[in-house]
Each structure stands twice: as C-alpha cells, then as structure tokens.
Amino acid sequence: MAAPSYPFVPYHPTTYAAEETLRRAQEYYAFMDDRRTVRDFSDAPVTREVIEQLILTASTAPSGAHKQPWTFCAVSDPVLKRQIREAAEKEERDSYSGRMSPEWLEDLAPLGTDWQKPFLETAPWLLIVFKKAYDVKADGTKRNNYYVSESVGIASGFLISAIHHAGLVTLTHTPSPMNFLSKLLNRPANERPFLLLPVGYPAAEVQVPDLQRKPLEEVAVWY
C-alpha cells in the first residue's frame, strides 16, 4: 500500500461519561424529532453569513477518498428564483399529470402536495446541491470521484440538520428531471443537480401533516 500523502495529526475528540453520552443522545433525538418539512415560508430575510455557516457545516461531511464531490449554489436573486420556480413547476405539472404512477399519486395524496411550488419564490434562499461526477484539473484532464451520491447524500443530511439547528425550516424538493437547474445556474458538465432546498423562517401560520415516524422496532435490527 502506498504511503499516505496527507500528514497525520493527533485527534482528541470530546468524549463523555456513559450517563452524559446517553443524555446527549436523547436530547439530540428529541431536537431532531421536532424537525418537520415545511412548505409555507416567511419572506423574512436570512443573512448570507448564516447561509455560509450552513454550507460550511454541510461540507464537514465525510466523502469517498475525501474528494468532497459537492457544490452548493445559494440563490437569493428574485429574478432567478422566479425562473427556477417556473421551470420546476413545468416539470412538476408534467409529473402530476402523467409521469407519476397511480400508486405514487395515491401515496402523495394524504400529504396534499401538487405541482404548484410558491415556496421557491417566497423563501429568501434556495440552496441547490450539485454532485460532481468527476473533478477537472487545471490542465483539463478528468479525475474520478468516488461514492458520489452517497457522499452528497450525507452532506445534504448534515445541511438539513444545520438548518434545523439554526431555527430555520426547509423541505427536500426534487423536481424530475432537474437538468433545468444546471442550465439556469450555468453549472459545468461535471456537475449534476441532486437536491433543491428552500431555506428560511416558517410563515406565521404553518400547518403540517400529523405524521408518525416509524418506531425503533421497525427501523432497527439487532445482532
């Protein structure tokens, strides 16, 4: 095996006694269990500095071979948000009127969603996560990235957690296909849109479906 090219340095993570470890785990679960997908946003501003910190948090995620194969595009320009909404609603309209299977539509019906996406303009920020299939070196040659979808998915999870921690709300929006985002944002050929997250404060009056998450016995298997 080749010698590592990264310098290795001592690492001293914070650890806790067993009772404190359990308490912190319980508190974080309770905090995250309070997170909900929100579709009704306030147009109250959120500073760029906040968005920068959210993106930096997402970028702490692990990635295959530490390639960090992601780009986060932060959009606040109202003209561009309007263009994104128009393009997204076109794809969503086509999906709801023919692309989605009857079973899919049946599963969505209790949530009350449809092709209209006003939150894409109301939310002060749109964060569009792109995955980088490969990197392009200064001389134009390509360099592969690894476990790209897995890495970008983990980073997106970090981002959603950071948004909740900041007292903001979001929803995971994935209009299909999403190629229009590459065109509108003029992204290079090595990037593919992965996820669109409107980010902001909730509207004054917000309602969400009274959903129940699966209990532990349905999501965990012990060996």
Secondary structure, 3 states (H helix, E strand, C coil): CCCCCCCCCCCCCCCCCHHHHHHHHHHHHHHHHCCCCCCCECCCCCCHHHHHHHHHHHCCCCCECCCCCEEEEEECCHHHHHHHHHHHHHHHHHHHHHHCCHHHHHHHHHHCCCCCCCHHHHCCEEEEEEEECEEECCCCCEEECECHHHHHHHHHHHHHHHHHHCCCEECCECCCCCHHHHHHCCCCCCEEEEEEEEEECECCCCCCCCCCCCCHHHHCCCC
